[in-house]
Amino acid sequence: MNTIYVQLFCITLLFMGEGALGNTANVKSAAPPPFNVVMDDQTYFDKSRQRPIKVVFWYPAGDCNAKQALRCNHVVSASLPPVLLSHGAMGSALEYQWLARTLAARGHIVVGVSHFGESWVYGQESIQPQMVTSVWHRPQDLSEVLNNLSRQAVFNATPNWSRVIAAGHSSGGYTALALVGLRLSAEQLRDYCDSDLSAQDLGCRYADEINRNVDKAQLSTMAKLLAGSYTDARVIAAIAMAPALGPGATAQSLNNLSVPVFIVAAQQDDFLPHNAHGQRYVKGIKKADVMLLNNGEGHFVFVDTCSHNYSAQGIAICQDAQGIDRAQVHAKMGQAVLGFVKTLH
């Protein structure tokens, strides 16, 4: 068994200097990448839930006719499982370029999904704080993106959209696991956040804010939606980095997960205590591959390197503990993820 973990909550476009939308750029990594990576975006709209879904594509560059209307991906990417990527609370898929580019450089199409109501990419006026706890929208967003990709070709060499990998960080880690069978209990979450065990758990602060501003009828509806099943049979594996909502994960659903799962958790997580979140998933998903970070890495080590001063619940997004080189951690995690993904080819 192997192990790793983290989440996001920030507004930054600093990384855009490495590759603006629609441009081709060489990927920087420890080993020379076999493919150049192209970055592009698209917006879908889910009529059933009346919400837009912005996505970013990272994919290996192909060699196509200049008149080709579709995105020119390398033919090898059609034979590898695509990866759907979900961000942490209040962030965006754009903040995980280190992972997306690592996978795309090795031939995978990566589809980063930014969740409406949480993500700043829709504009600050669209932010709805209660969406942080309305996590049931997240797996549905990814499923709807798959529906759209299956209906209308967007790549010259079409991959198999019925055989994909879901990956995510923090709330995005929950999202990936929900797509392969994870279920939540609102009662478990409430009991945990009301107990002394949650004293150092900053995730419970979001729930506290909602409880103060939502009436009982709404809370009842939210509890039912939270406990729903959002499994998507098209998702063949999950990569969960510092997955959130561990105290709410039902033992039965964890025990019943049958697809390959890779968990990355930080034992000194400074936002979501490891013993309540990462460890809950590590122990509950018996056959999971695990990567544990145990050198003082915090919750936001999973986010791209950055230099701004934003923080989430008082925890700095860009600043790591002394001695932690975020780029080096990304390189190690990237190789571990590639090793896991290779077993799915």
C-alpha positions in Angstrom: 0.0 0.0 0.0 1.3 3.5 -0.9 0.0 7.2 0.3 -0.7 11.4 -0.3 -3.2 14.6 0.5 -4.7 18.6 0.2 -7.3 21.4 -1.0 -7.7 25.0 -2.6 -9.4 28.2 -2.0 -7.8 31.1 -3.9 -7.9 33.5 -6.8 -4.7 33.4 -9.0 -3.7 33.6 -12.6 0.0 33.8 -12.0 0.7 30.5 -13.7 -0.8 31.8 -17.0 2.6 33.0 -17.9 3.6 29.4 -18.5 1.0 28.9 -21.2 -2.0 31.0 -22.1 -5.2 29.4 -23.4 -4.9 28.0 -26.8 -1.1 28.1 -26.9 1.3 25.1 -27.2 4.1 24.9 -24.6 6.8 22.5 -23.6 6.1 20.8 -20.3 8.7 21.1 -17.7 9.3 18.1 -15.5 12.1 16.0 -14.1 12.2 13.8 -17.3 12.0 15.1 -20.8 8.3 14.9 -21.8 7.5 12.9 -25.0 4.7 15.3 -26.1 4.1 19.1 -26.2 1.0 20.1 -24.3 -1.8 22.3 -25.7 -4.2 24.2 -23.5 -7.7 25.2 -24.6 -11.1 25.9 -23.0 -14.8 25.4 -23.6 -18.1 26.2 -21.8 -21.1 23.9 -21.6 -24.5 24.5 -20.1 -26.5 22.0 -18.1 -30.2 22.8 -18.8 -31.5 20.4 -16.2 -29.8 22.3 -13.4 -29.5 25.7 -15.1 -25.8 26.1 -14.6 -22.8 26.7 -16.9 -19.8 24.4 -16.7 -16.4 25.8 -17.8 -13.8 23.3 -18.7 -10.1 23.5 -19.6 -8.4 20.9 -21.9 -4.8 19.9 -21.6 -3.8 17.5 -24.3 -0.8 16.2 -26.3 -0.2 18.0 -29.5 -0.8 16.1 -32.7 0.1 16.7 -36.4 -3.1 17.6 -38.3 -4.1 19.3 -41.5 -4.2 23.0 -41.0 -7.8 23.1 -42.0 -8.8 20.6 -39.3 -11.7 22.1 -37.3 -11.4 19.9 -34.3 -8.6 20.1 -31.6 -5.5 18.4 -32.9 -4.5 15.9 -30.3 -1.8 13.2 -30.7 -3.3 9.9 -31.8 -1.9 8.1 -28.8 -4.3 10.0 -26.6 -7.2 8.3 -28.2 -6.0 5.0 -26.8 -5.4 6.2 -23.2 -8.1 6.9 -20.6 -8.9 10.7 -20.3 -8.7 12.3 -16.9 -11.4 14.5 -15.4 -10.1 17.0 -12.9 -12.0 18.7 -10.1 -10.6 21.5 -7.9 -10.9 22.3 -4.2 -13.4 24.6 -2.6 -13.6 28.1 -4.2 -10.7 27.5 -6.6 -10.5 26.4 -10.2 -9.1 23.6 -12.4 -6.5 26.1 -13.6 -4.7 25.8 -10.3 -3.6 22.2 -10.9 -1.5 22.7 -14.0 1.4 20.7 -12.5 -0.8 17.6 -12.5 -2.7 18.3 -15.8 0.5 19.0 -17.7 2.3 15.9 -16.3 -0.5 13.7 -17.5 -1.0 15.4 -20.9 2.8 15.2 -21.6 2.5 11.4 -21.2 -0.4 11.2 -23.7 -3.6 11.7 -21.6 -6.3 14.2 -22.4 -7.1 16.1 -19.2 -10.4 17.8 -18.8 -10.4 20.3 -15.9 -13.8 21.3 -14.6 -14.5 24.5 -12.6 -17.6 24.4 -10.5 -20.1 27.3 -10.8 -21.0 29.1 -7.6 -17.6 28.2 -6.1 -15.0 29.0 -8.8 -13.8 32.6 -9.5 -13.5 31.8 -13.2 -17.2 32.7 -13.6 -16.6 36.1 -12.1 -16.7 37.3 -8.5 -20.4 38.2 -8.7 -21.2 34.5 -9.3 -19.7 33.3 -6.0 -22.3 31.7 -3.7 -20.7 30.7 -0.3 -23.3 28.0 0.3 -22.1 26.2 -2.8 -19.1 25.0 -0.8 -21.3 22.6 1.0 -23.6 21.8 -1.9 -21.1 19.3 -3.1 -23.6 17.1 -4.9 -23.4 19.5 -7.9 -19.7 18.6 -8.3 -20.0 14.9 -9.5 -23.0 15.9 -11.6 -20.9 18.6 -13.3 -18.3 16.0 -14.3 -21.0 13.6 -15.6 -22.6 16.3 -17.6 -19.3 17.2 -19.2 -18.9 13.5 -20.1 -22.4 13.6 -21.7 -21.4 16.6 -23.8 -18.0 15.1 -24.9 -19.7 11.9 -25.9 -22.4 13.7 -27.9 -20.2 16.0 -29.9 -16.6 15.3 -31.0 -14.1 18.0 -29.9 -10.8 16.2 -30.7 -9.5 15.0 -34.0 -8.6 11.6 -32.5 -11.5 10.7 -30.3 -10.8 9.0 -26.9 -13.2 6.6 -25.2 -15.3 8.8 -23.0 -16.9 5.7 -21.5 -13.6 4.8 -19.8 -12.2 7.8 -17.9 -10.3 8.5 -14.7 -11.6 11.1 -12.1 -9.1 13.1 -10.1 -9.4 15.9 -7.6 -8.1 17.7 -4.6 -9.9 18.3 -1.3 -13.6 18.8 -2.3 -12.4 17.6 -5.7 -11.1 14.5 -4.1 -14.6 13.8 -2.7 -15.9 14.5 -6.2 -13.7 11.8 -7.8 -14.7 9.3 -5.1 -18.4 10.1 -5.4 -18.2 9.2 -9.1 -17.0 5.7 -8.2 -19.5 5.0 -5.4 -18.7 7.1 -2.3 -21.8 8.1 -0.3 -22.1 10.7 2.5 -24.2 10.9 5.6 -25.3 14.4 6.7 -25.9 13.1 10.2 -22.4 11.9 10.5 -21.0 15.2 9.3 -23.2 17.1 11.7 -22.3 15.0 14.7 -18.6 15.3 13.9 -18.7 19.1 13.4 -20.7 19.5 16.6 -18.1 17.4 18.6 -14.7 18.4 20.1 -13.0 16.2 17.5 -13.5 18.9 15.0 -11.8 21.7 17.0 -8.9 21.9 14.5 -11.0 21.1 11.4 -11.4 24.2 9.3 -13.7 22.5 6.9 -16.5 22.6 9.6 -16.4 26.4 9.5 -18.2 26.2 6.1 -20.9 24.1 7.5 -21.3 26.4 10.5 -21.8 29.4 8.2 -24.5 27.5 6.3 -26.3 26.4 9.4 -26.6 30.0 10.5 -28.1 31.1 7.3 -30.3 28.3 6.0 -33.7 27.3 7.4 -34.6 23.8 8.6 -36.6 22.9 5.4 -33.6 23.8 3.2 -31.3 21.8 5.5 -33.5 18.8 5.2 -33.4 19.0 1.4 -29.6 19.5 1.4 -29.2 16.5 3.6 -31.0 14.3 1.1 -29.0 15.6 -1.8 -25.8 15.2 0.2 -26.6 11.5 0.8 -27.5 10.8 -2.9 -25.7 8.4 -5.2 -23.6 10.1 -7.9 -21.9 7.0 -9.3 -21.0 7.2 -13.0 -20.1 3.8 -14.6 -17.9 5.6 -17.1 -15.4 6.4 -14.4 -13.1 3.4 -14.1 -10.7 4.8 -11.4 -10.3 7.7 -9.0 -7.3 9.7 -7.8 -8.1 11.6 -4.5 -5.7 14.1 -3.2 -6.4 15.2 0.4 -10.0 14.2 -0.1 -12.5 16.2 2.0 -15.6 15.1 3.9 -14.0 12.1 5.5 -16.2 12.2 8.6 -19.3 12.0 6.4 -18.2 9.0 4.3 -20.3 6.0 5.0 -18.5 2.8 6.0 -20.6 0.7 3.6 -19.8 2.9 0.6 -16.1 2.9 1.3 -16.1 -0.9 1.8 -18.0 -1.4 -1.5 -15.7 0.7 -3.7 -14.5 -1.8 -6.3 -12.6 0.3 -8.9 -8.9 1.2 -8.5 -8.4 4.2 -6.2 -5.2 6.2 -5.5 -5.2 8.3 -2.3 -2.6 11.0 -1.7 -2.7 12.5 1.8 -0.6 14.9 4.0 -0.2 13.6 7.5 0.3 17.1 8.8 -2.6 18.6 6.9 -3.2 22.0 8.3 -6.8 22.5 7.0 -8.5 19.0 7.1 -6.9 16.9 9.9 -5.5 13.7 8.5 -7.0 11.5 11.1 -10.5 12.6 10.2 -10.2 12.9 6.5 -7.3 11.3 4.7 -6.9 8.4 7.2 -10.7 7.8 7.1 -10.4 7.1 3.3 -7.1 5.1 3.6 -8.6 2.8 6.2 -12.0 2.6 4.7 -11.0 1.8 1.1 -9.2 -1.5 1.8 -7.6 -1.9 -1.7 -6.6 1.7 -2.3 -3.1 2.5 -3.3 -1.8 5.2 -0.9 0.9 7.8 -0.9 1.5 9.7 2.4 3.3 13.0 2.7 5.0 13.0 6.1 7.6 15.8 6.0 5.3 18.7 7.1 3.4 19.2 3.9 0.2 21.1 4.4 -3.2 21.1 2.7 -2.3 23.5 -0.1 0.9 21.8 -1.3 -1.3 20.2 -3.9 -2.0 23.5 -5.6 0.4 25.0 -8.2 3.3 27.0 -6.9 2.3 30.6 -6.4 3.4 33.9 -4.7 0.2 35.8 -3.8 -1.0 36.5 -0.3 -4.4 34.9 -0.4 -5.4 32.6 2.4 -8.3 30.2 3.2 -9.6 30.3 6.8 -6.3 31.8 7.8 -4.1 29.2 6.1 -1.8 30.7 3.4 -2.4 29.2 0.0 1.2 29.8 -1.4 3.3 29.4 1.7 4.6 26.0 2.7 6.3 25.0 6.0 10.0 25.6 6.2 12.0 23.1 4.2 9.1 22.2 1.9 9.8 22.6 -1.9 6.4 22.5 -3.5 7.8 21.9 -7.0 9.7 18.9 -5.7 6.6 17.5 -4.0 4.7 18.0 -7.2 7.4 16.1 -9.1 7.2 13.1 -6.7 3.4 13.1 -6.7 3.3 13.3 -10.5 5.5 10.3 -10.9 3.3 8.4 -8.4 0.2 9.3 -10.3 1.7 8.3 -13.6 2.6 4.9 -12.1 -0.9 4.4 -10.9 -2.5 5.5 -14.2 -0.1 3.2 -16.1 -1.8 0.2 -14.5 -5.1 1.2 -16.0 -3.9 1.2 -19.7 
